[in-house]
Every structure is written in C-alpha cells, then in structure tokens.
Amino acid sequence: MNARGLDASATTAKDVTSGGCGHRLMRRVLDDIHADGLRGVHAVFGPELERFYRSAGFQMLSGGLIDFKHMKWPLEQDGDG
C-alpha cells in the first residue's frame, strides 16, 4: 500500500506546546497509519522541528528537493549544455 502525497499538516497552539498534545496526536496518527497496513512514513519539516520528530521515533536522513515550479537551472559549465 502506498499513500503518495498525503498532507497531514498540523501544529499545536502555542499555549499547549510542550504539554504533550503534539506527541499524543502524532502517536494516534502513526497508530492509525500502521493499522491501515502502511510500512513507513516520511515527513518533511524544518530544522526547528527535528527534536520533536526525533522524539516521535523518526530517523533523520539527508536529502534534497527540486521544486520545478520555482526552479532555476544552475549556470551551465564547461559547455555541457
């Protein structure tokens, strides 16, 4: 089973941050996804959220993203164009 492009964006309100609400919500979502038979989940987030995702069990990976809508090709070098 593959759930491509699922956007499950959520944030907790500042007045409940650090109260465990985000972790409880994440656990519920991950439990539901696992129960549906998916084998894994990936998340895209900024560095300020690494600690949260790491504490939720995510492994940190390096990667990159190309956004074709806003992409500007690098200058061609050595006549490779």
C-alpha positions in Angstrom: 0.0 0.0 0.0 1.3 3.4 -0.8 -0.2 6.8 0.3 1.6 9.2 -2.0 1.1 12.9 -1.5 -0.8 12.7 1.8 -0.5 16.0 3.5 -1.2 15.7 7.2 -0.1 19.1 8.3 -0.9 20.0 11.9 0.5 22.3 14.5 -0.3 22.7 18.1 -1.3 26.1 19.5 1.4 27.9 21.4 -0.4 27.7 24.7 -0.3 23.9 24.6 3.2 23.5 23.2 5.4 21.3 25.4 2.3 19.8 27.0 2.4 16.5 25.1 -0.5 17.3 22.8 1.6 17.1 19.7 3.1 13.7 20.7 -0.3 12.3 21.5 -1.6 13.5 18.1 1.4 12.1 16.3 1.1 8.7 18.1 -2.6 8.5 17.1 -1.8 9.3 13.5 1.1 6.8 13.4 -1.0 4.1 15.1 -3.8 4.6 12.5 -1.4 4.6 9.6 0.2 1.4 10.8 -3.2 -0.2 11.4 -4.0 0.6 7.7 -1.1 -1.6 6.6 1.5 1.1 5.7 5.1 0.1 6.3 6.5 3.5 6.9 6.0 7.3 7.0 8.2 10.1 5.9 7.9 13.7 7.0 9.3 17.0 5.6 10.0 19.6 8.2 12.4 22.4 9.1 15.3 22.1 11.4 13.4 23.7 14.3 11.2 20.6 14.4 13.9 17.9 14.3 13.9 17.4 18.0 10.1 16.8 18.0 10.2 14.3 15.1 13.3 12.5 16.5 11.5 12.1 19.9 8.5 10.6 18.0 10.7 7.9 16.5 11.6 9.3 13.2 15.2 8.7 11.9 16.9 11.7 10.4 18.0 11.4 6.8 19.7 13.8 4.4 18.1 14.6 1.1 17.1 17.3 -1.3 14.0 18.6 -3.1 13.5 20.0 -6.5 10.5 22.3 -6.8 10.1 22.5 -10.6 7.6 25.4 -10.3 10.3 27.7 -8.8 13.5 26.0 -10.1 16.2 28.0 -11.8 18.8 25.9 -13.6 22.3 26.4 -12.4 24.7 28.1 -14.9 25.9 25.7 -17.5 29.6 24.9 -17.0 32.2 23.7 -19.4 29.9 23.9 -22.4 27.7 20.9 -21.1 24.5 22.4 -22.4 
